[in-house]
Amino acid sequence: MMGSKEPIINQRPDPIIGKVLKSSPVMMQDSQVKFHQYLDAKGLNCPLPILKAKVALNKMQPGETLFVEATDPHSVVDFEAYCARTGHAILHIDEGDEIIGFIISRAENPRSI
């Protein structure tokens, strides 16, 4: 595909400078995760994780994936509702002790809300 970015495999952007660090693996339930963009929403409460994800997804191409890390305990319900309304797909949710990870695929033609 022209203009398509290669997914980032098993890497996490540095949350301070936003660059990818090859030595920082991302693991979800002992499996490798592929994603195109990373959003650090840790420490943010509703509606900020959703709003930041919306901005990131709007800049992405259809089919690309966004990896979001959040700590808001209501983020699972919030992201499920947001994706149901917009047409984006949650591919995976990993509910850890403190951090919840989401892999979201951008819809071909997302519905605006």
Helices and strands as residue ranges (DSSP letters): E 8-9, E 12-13, E 20-21, E 27-28, E 31-32, E 34-35, E 37-41, H 48-58, E 65-70, H 75-86, E 89-95, E 100-105
